[in-house]
Amino acid sequence: MTRSPLWRGAAALAVLFGPHAATALYAAAELAGADLAGPGLAASVNVSALSLTATGIWLLVRARHPVNDRVAWPAIGGAAALAVAGAVLLPLTGQATDTVATVLLAAAGAWLCAGLAADAGAPLWRGRLAGEIARRWDTDAVAACAVVLAGHTVAMLLDDWVTRLGPAVTDQAQQADPTGLHNPVLFAAQALAAGVREEIPLLALPAALMMAARRPAWQILAVVCVLRVIPHAYLGTPALTSAVFAATAWWTYRATRRIGPVIIGHTLFNAIALFGGPAGNAALLATPAIAGLFLADAPNATPTWLRKRLRRKSSRSDRPVKVKGPAL
């Protein structure tokens, strides 16, 4: 295995999302009307279990290296359990087994990405991931979460326009065909796990490693946007709008260096979109304005020029209005 952090990060992405990306691109080609031979990878194996097996083996190899002359037996046991679970689930292509493998893969991916980033001296969070998500909710974290929600909402609004550019999956029923998730409960379970499953490998890991390597911001932005579009290629042209929320997530992560609010924002959007109904859609439409309000008081999540402009507008609106007395 190469010692370059960037190449290790690329290898991790290939392991965690390579099989899924291959099936997504295959589905996109079918949606576009391409004549493809063969049933595709997803029809023969559980692609999430394939990634889980490879990730578990990688974690097992890493855990076998002693730390401070002591072997981390709990880590070895956990990594071995993930690898065995992936191997058992590999030939099982049902909806339930795919969901189990996806949820386990989200946890395994977070573990692997955190280790690779720590090796490079660019930790993805302080302490435990649960603490990163649940604690330290200051004004920056709230603003970052609101911005991520707003980014997802803008992408959702753009979907209606982008679908006119080419073949597209336009509703949940159609989305279930390429994903194989016709059971709404299992579909919801995978949607709610997507925050951890996607934001850590597709945003936090490449951003942290590239920032540590002093790559320019535009390169990091381009990479995280492309990485987000490819796994969603099965949606057709609406996959392009994934770049919108990838860009907003990158902005907030770069400003706050916190992945927890991004995960929460992603999960909240999926939950509201699934269960919110008309009231939820109305709430989502208000998120850009809400994000602007929170950004006005966020010391780090907002660029200096934008914060000054928002505060200037707020101060103008707070000025007392002179009211003329009654004419006598």
Contacts in CASP RR format, 6 or more apart in sequence:
PFRMAT RR
TARGET T0000
AUTHOR 0000-0000-0000
METHOD contacts of the structure
MODEL  1
MTRSPLWRGAAALAVLFGPHAATALYAAAELAGADLAGPGLAASVNVSAL
SLTATGIWLLVRARHPVNDRVAWPAIGGAAALAVAGAVLLPLTGQATDTV
ATVLLAAAGAWLCAGLAADAGAPLWRGRLAGEIARRWDTDAVAACAVVLA
GHTVAMLLDDWVTRLGPAVTDQAQQADPTGLHNPVLFAAQALAAGVREEI
PLLALPAALMMAARRPAWQILAVVCVLRVIPHAYLGTPALTSAVFAATAW
WTYRATRRIGPVIIGHTLFNAIALFGGPAGNAALLATPAIAGLFLADAPN
ATPTWLRKRLRRKSSRSDRPVKVKGPAL
1 8 0 8 1.000
1 11 0 8 1.000
2 8 0 8 1.000
2 11 0 8 1.000
5 116 0 8 1.000
5 119 0 8 1.000
5 120 0 8 1.000
5 122 0 8 1.000
5 209 0 8 1.000
5 212 0 8 1.000
5 213 0 8 1.000
6 209 0 8 1.000
6 210 0 8 1.000
6 213 0 8 1.000
8 116 0 8 1.000
8 119 0 8 1.000
8 120 0 8 1.000
9 116 0 8 1.000
9 205 0 8 1.000
9 206 0 8 1.000
9 209 0 8 1.000
12 58 0 8 1.000
12 109 0 8 1.000
12 112 0 8 1.000
12 113 0 8 1.000
12 116 0 8 1.000
12 201 0 8 1.000
12 205 0 8 1.000
13 201 0 8 1.000
13 202 0 8 1.000
13 205 0 8 1.000
13 206 0 8 1.000
13 227 0 8 1.000
15 51 0 8 1.000
15 54 0 8 1.000
15 55 0 8 1.000
15 58 0 8 1.000
15 112 0 8 1.000
16 51 0 8 1.000
16 55 0 8 1.000
16 105 0 8 1.000
16 109 0 8 1.000
16 112 0 8 1.000
16 113 0 8 1.000
16 201 0 8 1.000
17 51 0 8 1.000
17 201 0 8 1.000
17 202 0 8 1.000
17 227 0 8 1.000
17 230 0 8 1.000
17 231 0 8 1.000
18 51 0 8 1.000
19 41 0 8 1.000
19 47 0 8 1.000
19 48 0 8 1.000
19 50 0 8 1.000
19 51 0 8 1.000
20 47 0 8 1.000
20 48 0 8 1.000
20 51 0 8 1.000
20 231 0 8 1.000
21 230 0 8 1.000
21 231 0 8 1.000
21 233 0 8 1.000
22 41 0 8 1.000
22 47 0 8 1.000
23 40 0 8 1.000
23 41 0 8 1.000
23 42 0 8 1.000
23 47 0 8 1.000
23 178 0 8 1.000
23 234 0 8 1.000
24 178 0 8 1.000
24 230 0 8 1.000
24 231 0 8 1.000
24 232 0 8 1.000
24 233 0 8 1.000
24 234 0 8 1.000
25 230 0 8 1.000
25 233 0 8 1.000
26 36 0 8 1.000
26 40 0 8 1.000
26 41 0 8 1.000
26 42 0 8 1.000
27 178 0 8 1.000
27 233 0 8 1.000
27 234 0 8 1.000
28 233 0 8 1.000
28 234 0 8 1.000
28 236 0 8 1.000
28 239 0 8 1.000
29 36 0 8 1.000
30 36 0 8 1.000
30 178 0 8 1.000
31 167 0 8 1.000
31 168 0 8 1.000
31 169 0 8 1.000
31 178 0 8 1.000
31 234 0 8 1.000
31 236 0 8 1.000
32 167 0 8 1.000
32 236 0 8 1.000
33 167 0 8 1.000
41 47 0 8 1.000
42 93 0 8 1.000
42 180 0 8 1.000
43 93 0 8 1.000
44 93 0 8 1.000
45 90 0 8 1.000
45 91 0 8 1.000
45 93 0 8 1.000
46 86 0 8 1.000
46 89 0 8 1.000
46 90 0 8 1.000
46 91 0 8 1.000
46 92 0 8 1.000
46 93 0 8 1.000
46 94 0 8 1.000
46 97 0 8 1.000
46 98 0 8 1.000
46 101 0 8 1.000
47 98 0 8 1.000
48 89 0 8 1.000
48 98 0 8 1.000
48 101 0 8 1.000
48 102 0 8 1.000
48 105 0 8 1.000
49 85 0 8 1.000
49 86 0 8 1.000
49 87 0 8 1.000
49 88 0 8 1.000
49 89 0 8 1.000
49 90 0 8 1.000
49 92 0 8 1.000
49 97 0 8 1.000
49 98 0 8 1.000
49 101 0 8 1.000
50 86 0 8 1.000
50 90 0 8 1.000
51 105 0 8 1.000
52 82 0 8 1.000
52 83 0 8 1.000
52 85 0 8 1.000
52 86 0 8 1.000
52 89 0 8 1.000
52 101 0 8 1.000
52 104 0 8 1.000
52 105 0 8 1.000
52 108 0 8 1.000
53 83 0 8 1.000
53 86 0 8 1.000
53 87 0 8 1.000
53 90 0 8 1.000
55 82 0 8 1.000
55 83 0 8 1.000
55 105 0 8 1.000
55 108 0 8 1.000
55 109 0 8 1.000
55 112 0 8 1.000
56 79 0 8 1.000
56 80 0 8 1.000
56 82 0 8 1.000
56 83 0 8 1.000
56 86 0 8 1.000
56 108 0 8 1.000
57 79 0 8 1.000
57 83 0 8 1.000
58 112 0 8 1.000
59 75 0 8 1.000
59 78 0 8 1.000
59 79 0 8 1.000
59 82 0 8 1.000
59 83 0 8 1.000
59 108 0 8 1.000
59 111 0 8 1.000
59 112 0 8 1.000
60 76 0 8 1.000
60 79 0 8 1.000
60 80 0 8 1.000
60 83 0 8 1.000
62 79 0 8 1.000
62 112 0 8 1.000
62 115 0 8 1.000
63 72 0 8 1.000
63 75 0 8 1.000
63 76 0 8 1.000
63 77 0 8 1.000
63 78 0 8 1.000
63 79 0 8 1.000
64 71 0 8 1.000
64 76 0 8 1.000
66 72 0 8 1.000
82 104 0 8 1.000
82 108 0 8 1.000
85 101 0 8 1.000
85 104 0 8 1.000
86 101 0 8 1.000
86 104 0 8 1.000
89 97 0 8 1.000
89 100 0 8 1.000
89 101 0 8 1.000
95 180 0 8 1.000
95 181 0 8 1.000
95 182 0 8 1.000
95 183 0 8 1.000
95 186 0 8 1.000
96 183 0 8 1.000
96 186 0 8 1.000
98 180 0 8 1.000
98 181 0 8 1.000
98 186 0 8 1.000
99 181 0 8 1.000
99 186 0 8 1.000
99 189 0 8 1.000
99 190 0 8 1.000
102 190 0 8 1.000
102 193 0 8 1.000
102 197 0 8 1.000
103 189 0 8 1.000
103 190 0 8 1.000
103 193 0 8 1.000
105 197 0 8 1.000
106 193 0 8 1.000
106 195 0 8 1.000
106 196 0 8 1.000
106 197 0 8 1.000
107 196 0 8 1.000
109 197 0 8 1.000
109 200 0 8 1.000
109 201 0 8 1.000
110 129 0 8 1.000
110 196 0 8 1.000
110 200 0 8 1.000
113 124 0 8 1.000
113 200 0 8 1.000
113 201 0 8 1.000
113 204 0 8 1.000
113 205 0 8 1.000
114 123 0 8 1.000
114 124 0 8 1.000
114 125 0 8 1.000
114 129 0 8 1.000
114 200 0 8 1.000
116 205 0 8 1.000
116 209 0 8 1.000
117 123 0 8 1.000
117 124 0 8 1.000
117 204 0 8 1.000
117 205 0 8 1.000
117 208 0 8 1.000
117 209 0 8 1.000
118 124 0 8 1.000
120 208 0 8 1.000
120 209 0 8 1.000
120 212 0 8 1.000
121 212 0 8 1.000
122 208 0 8 1.000
122 209 0 8 1.000
122 211 0 8 1.000
122 212 0 8 1.000
123 208 0 8 1.000
124 200 0 8 1.000
124 204 0 8 1.000
124 205 0 8 1.000
124 208 0 8 1.000
124 259 0 8 1.000
125 132 0 8 1.000
125 258 0 8 1.000
125 259 0 8 1.000
125 260 0 8 1.000
126 132 0 8 1.000
129 196 0 8 1.000
132 258 0 8 1.000
132 259 0 8 1.000
132 260 0 8 1.000
133 260 0 8 1.000
133 263 0 8 1.000
133 264 0 8 1.000
136 258 0 8 1.000
137 261 0 8 1.000
139 294 0 8 1.000
139 297 0 8 1.000
139 298 0 8 1.000
139 299 0 8 1.000
139 301 0 8 1.000
140 255 0 8 1.000
140 256 0 8 1.000
140 258 0 8 1.000
140 261 0 8 1.000
140 298 0 8 1.000
140 299 0 8 1.000
140 300 0 8 1.000
140 301 0 8 1.000
141 256 0 8 1.000
141 258 0 8 1.000
141 260 0 8 1.000
141 261 0 8 1.000
142 261 0 8 1.000
142 294 0 8 1.000
142 298 0 8 1.000
143 252 0 8 1.000
143 291 0 8 1.000
143 292 0 8 1.000
143 294 0 8 1.000
143 295 0 8 1.000
143 297 0 8 1.000
143 298 0 8 1.000
143 301 0 8 1.000
143 302 0 8 1.000
144 252 0 8 1.000
144 253 0 8 1.000
144 255 0 8 1.000
144 256 0 8 1.000
144 258 0 8 1.000
144 261 0 8 1.000
144 262 0 8 1.000
144 298 0 8 1.000
144 301 0 8 1.000
145 261 0 8 1.000
145 262 0 8 1.000
145 264 0 8 1.000
145 265 0 8 1.000
145 268 0 8 1.000
146 287 0 8 1.000
146 290 0 8 1.000
146 291 0 8 1.000
146 292 0 8 1.000
146 294 0 8 1.000
146 295 0 8 1.000
147 248 0 8 1.000
147 251 0 8 1.000
147 252 0 8 1.000
147 291 0 8 1.000
147 294 0 8 1.000
147 295 0 8 1.000
147 301 0 8 1.000
148 245 0 8 1.000
148 248 0 8 1.000
148 249 0 8 1.000
148 252 0 8 1.000
148 261 0 8 1.000
148 262 0 8 1.000
148 264 0 8 1.000
148 265 0 8 1.000
148 266 0 8 1.000
148 269 0 8 1.000
149 265 0 8 1.000
149 268 0 8 1.000
149 269 0 8 1.000
149 284 0 8 1.000
149 287 0 8 1.000
149 290 0 8 1.000
149 291 0 8 1.000
150 248 0 8 1.000
150 287 0 8 1.000
150 288 0 8 1.000
150 290 0 8 1.000
150 291 0 8 1.000
151 244 0 8 1.000
151 245 0 8 1.000
151 248 0 8 1.000
151 287 0 8 1.000
151 288 0 8 1.000
152 245 0 8 1.000
152 265 0 8 1.000
152 266 0 8 1.000
152 269 0 8 1.000
152 284 0 8 1.000
153 269 0 8 1.000
153 284 0 8 1.000
153 285 0 8 1.000
153 287 0 8 1.000
153 288 0 8 1.000
154 244 0 8 1.000
154 245 0 8 1.000
154 248 0 8 1.000
154 288 0 8 1.000
155 241 0 8 1.000
155 242 0 8 1.000
155 244 0 8 1.000
155 245 0 8 1.000
156 241 0 8 1.000
156 273 0 8 1.000
156 284 0 8 1.000
158 241 0 8 1.000
158 244 0 8 1.000
159 168 0 8 1.000
159 238 0 8 1.000
159 241 0 8 1.000
162 168 0 8 1.000
162 237 0 8 1.000
162 238 0 8 1.000
162 240 0 8 1.000
162 241 0 8 1.000
163 170 0 8 1.000
163 237 0 8 1.000
163 238 0 8 1.000
165 237 0 8 1.000
166 236 0 8 1.000
166 237 0 8 1.000
167 236 0 8 1.000
167 237 0 8 1.000
168 235 0 8 1.000
168 236 0 8 1.000
168 237 0 8 1.000
168 238 0 8 1.000
169 175 0 8 1.000
169 177 0 8 1.000
169 178 0 8 1.000
169 234 0 8 1.000
169 235 0 8 1.000
169 236 0 8 1.000
169 238 0 8 1.000
170 238 0 8 1.000
172 184 0 8 1.000
172 187 0 8 1.000
175 234 0 8 1.000
175 235 0 8 1.000
176 182 0 8 1.000
176 187 0 8 1.000
178 234 0 8 1.000
179 187 0 8 1.000
179 190 0 8 1.000
179 234 0 8 1.000
181 187 0 8 1.000
181 190 0 8 1.000
188 274 0 8 1.000
188 275 0 8 1.000
191 270 0 8 1.000
191 271 0 8 1.000
191 274 0 8 1.000
192 267 0 8 1.000
192 270 0 8 1.000
192 271 0 8 1.000
194 266 0 8 1.000
194 267 0 8 1.000
194 270 0 8 1.000
195 263 0 8 1.000
195 266 0 8 1.000
195 267 0 8 1.000
195 270 0 8 1.000
196 263 0 8 1.000
198 228 0 8 1.000
198 231 0 8 1.000
198 266 0 8 1.000
199 249 0 8 1.000
199 259 0 8 1.000
199 260 0 8 1.000
199 262 0 8 1.000
199 263 0 8 1.000
199 266 0 8 1.000
200 259 0 8 1.000
200 263 0 8 1.000
202 224 0 8 1.000
202 227 0 8 1.000
202 228 0 8 1.000
202 231 0 8 1.000
202 246 0 8 1.000
203 224 0 8 1.000
203 228 0 8 1.000
203 246 0 8 1.000
203 249 0 8 1.000
203 250 0 8 1.000
203 253 0 8 1.000
203 259 0 8 1.000
203 262 0 8 1.000
204 253 0 8 1.000
204 259 0 8 1.000
204 262 0 8 1.000
206 220 0 8 1.000
206 223 0 8 1.000
206 224 0 8 1.000
206 227 0 8 1.000
207 220 0 8 1.000
207 224 0 8 1.000
207 250 0 8 1.000
207 253 0 8 1.000
207 254 0 8 1.000
210 219 0 8 1.000
210 220 0 8 1.000
210 223 0 8 1.000
211 220 0 8 1.000
211 254 0 8 1.000
217 254 0 8 1.000
220 250 0 8 1.000
220 254 0 8 1.000
221 247 0 8 1.000
221 250 0 8 1.000
224 246 0 8 1.000
224 247 0 8 1.000
224 249 0 8 1.000
224 250 0 8 1.000
225 242 0 8 1.000
225 243 0 8 1.000
225 246 0 8 1.000
225 247 0 8 1.000
225 250 0 8 1.000
226 243 0 8 1.000
227 246 0 8 1.000
228 242 0 8 1.000
228 243 0 8 1.000
228 245 0 8 1.000
228 246 0 8 1.000
229 239 0 8 1.000
229 240 0 8 1.000
229 242 0 8 1.000
229 243 0 8 1.000
229 246 0 8 1.000
230 239 0 8 1.000
232 238 0 8 1.000
232 239 0 8 1.000
232 242 0 8 1.000
233 239 0 8 1.000
245 266 0 8 1.000
249 262 0 8 1.000
249 266 0 8 1.000
252 261 0 8 1.000
252 262 0 8 1.000
252 301 0 8 1.000
253 259 0 8 1.000
253 262 0 8 1.000
255 300 0 8 1.000
255 301 0 8 1.000
255 302 0 8 1.000
255 303 0 8 1.000
256 300 0 8 1.000
256 301 0 8 1.000
269 284 0 8 1.000
272 280 0 8 1.000
272 281 0 8 1.000
272 283 0 8 1.000
272 284 0 8 1.000
273 281 0 8 1.000
273 284 0 8 1.000
276 283 0 8 1.000
292 310 0 8 1.000
295 301 0 8 1.000
295 302 0 8 1.000
295 306 0 8 1.000
295 307 0 8 1.000
295 310 0 8 1.000
296 302 0 8 1.000
296 307 0 8 1.000
296 310 0 8 1.000
296 311 0 8 1.000
296 314 0 8 1.000
298 307 0 8 1.000
302 310 0 8 1.000
END
